[in-house]
Amino acid sequence: MKYLLLLAFYLILWPFKSMAQDDNAGERAKLFAAVKNSMDDSTKMMNLLGLGYNVYAGSKPDSAIYYYDMAYVIANRLKNKTGLLRYYACYGDVLSSRSKNFEAITMALKAVALAETTNNDHFKGAVYNNIAGCYTDASDIEKAYAYYLKAIAAYERLDDKRHLAAVYANVLGIFSSIGHSPEKALQYGLKSIEVSRSVKDQNVLAEALVNTSSVYINLGKLNKALALLTEAKAISEKKNDKITLLTELVGFNKIFVLQGRYDDLKKYTDRIVVLSKETGNDRTMADAEYYLGLYAFFNKDYPAAAGHLKKSISISRETKAVSVEEEAYSALGDVELLMGNFAAYHNSRNLEDSVRAKLHADQILINTQELETKYNVAKKEVEISNLNKEKQIQALTLQTRTIYIVILTCALAVLIVFTWLIRNNSIRKEKLLINERELKEQQIQILKKEKELLSTQALMEGQEAERSRLAKDLHDGLGGILTGTKYSLSSMKQNMIISADNAAAFEKTMNMLDQSISELRRVAHNMMPESLLKLSLNDAIEDYCHQIATSGALKVTYQSFDIDKLTANEAVKIAVYRIVQELINNVVKHAGAKTAIVQITLKEAILGITVEDDGKGFELANLSFAEGMGYKNLKSRVDFLKGNIDVKSERGKGTSVLIQLPV
């Protein structure tokens, strides 16, 4: 979503430029006349900014910049902070619309520096919101969130609920767009809804309702999502906003599919078709054909389902709706399989994999571009900081020269005082330089550590995402094929007459196929265990230890104390599960042990993980397994969680590993 730009500060809001574009000759003539007839420079400055923003910013940005620059000359000469702040905001908006994120951030930083020289929370709230929007466009979510919090604090001090609602909606947007922290997104969504209702701002309310419903869908709270979408739909219908209404109807259909309400799905889809044709929105026509295909599939009208799904795929390709195309291929494969078109089924699955691979490649490209953007933004901030330091040095140099001239004109009696001042100033500068050097060294070390932690986090998230993707592909793709093959062979056997020897060979083949399916499920489960997704961390680890013991590879005893009180997020729980998994794997592969004990305790916000075995042990001075990827992965996860590892082992006396993690 595009962030809501705040330009008004404590003055009256200008009309939205979407209502007064360059084709409005009357509005343009009115603003030109206002500029020409301005009685003083301050009025002319504001009229020039209004002319650029209301008339040209949306259609002729170069012309808008021309009038902004004219206003800036006046504002700079008058040292008018209101005009300067408006100039930075308007100019930054043009730069942002052209995807010039670095230049937009430069303008926003100037506005921040100016606003912070005042005690005006109206100024500060607006510029903090706008620079947060610039960082959002630059994909630097961390800095965007930090500045949105500053904007919220400023407007809370003013009890300015109208602007608070807009900022809350912006924060909801950034967390919804990245797909992380659904609880935090929900928190801001509910705030935005509450405040926009209190100030009766229907525009912000509608946006907050739709975005918050998406969060509820992701959290599986479908009834709450339905309630919000129903309210948003009523607002859109009252305003006759067909574009927003289409988005809301698609949201309803997502819920109906999950609830199995196919009659409602058909009714809303028919409305999507009508509105899509009225608005010329081909993108939602792809959604409509997909849902019509699901409806036909539910009613076992497989030919009709195949026809709708193929139309959805065709429209998705034209509109580049890759996610809809992938879902349509998946559903089409099921339809072809049920109709007995095995070749078409395999073709649909292959095309689904191809689209998914393209989607994955596109996401990698987007992530790469975001990293480059963040790097360039950081580089730009350093350049701005260096320029400010140079200005400060020049100012100090000029001040020192002035002091020298004044002192040299004084009497001889002042010479002693002057000498003392010079010496004292030199000592102070030397101390300042030493302190600055030490501070920079500390900052460098902190940045290095943060970079290492971010790299580790990205690596682990990437590993878990790839594990999940591969497990799904193995289970849904290859598993489905093997299961289908098994059913086909079973059907063939019933219709064939074969000898006893061939029957035995056939049964052996079927057993081998069953073993292949079981092994495939075991591999998929190991890559992304269902227990970790469905159960608590304690139950998931206990289930894993039970599987190891059942397999006969190692007798494992599992003990836990107060682990059910752990309230960490999913990333931490996955990391803990992988740590235990890696430790058990090391015992099985290297220790030659018969039994092992796994103990997990939670005490005073410290999670303790202990794994002991009765294996052959090793010399700690020759920690050979540290050279393998297993130990490196283990160490990376522990470092990411800011924990520590203590290993104790002796030859012939087994090994004990203790890991402590602050949670």
ABEGO torsion letter per residue (X at the ends): XBBBBBAAEABBBBBBAAABBAABAAAAAAAAAAAAABABAAAAAAAAAAAAAAAAAAABAAAAAAAAAAAAAAAAAAGBAAAAAAAAAAAAAAAAAAGBAAAAAAAAAAAAAAAAABABAAAAAAAAAAAAAAAAAAGBAAAAAAAAAAAAAAAAAAGBAAAAAAAAAAAAAAAAAAGBGAAAAAAAAAAAAAAAAAAGBAAAAAAAAAAAAAAAAAAGBAAAAAAAAAAAAAAAAAAGBAAAAAAAAAAAAAAAAAAGBAAAAAAAAAAAAAAAAAAGBAAAAAAAAAAAAAAAAAAGBAAAAAAAAAAAAAAAAAAGBAAAAAAAAAAAAAAAAAAGBAAAAAAAAAAAAAAAAAAAAAAAAAAAAAAAAAAAAAAAAAAAAAAAAAAAAAAAAAAAAAAAAAAAABBAAAAAAAAAAAAAAAAAAAAAAAAAAAAAAAAAAAAAAAAAAAAAAAAAAAAAAAAAAAAAAAAAAAAAAAAAAAAAAAAAAAABBBBAAAAAAAAAAAAAAAAAAAAAAAAAAAABBAAAAABBAAAAAAAAAAAAAAAGABBBBBBBBGAAABABBAAAAAAAAAAAAAAAAAAAAAAGBABBBBBBBBBGGBBBBBBBBABAEBBAABBAAAABAAAAAAAAAAAAAGBBBBBBBBBGAEBBBBBBBBX
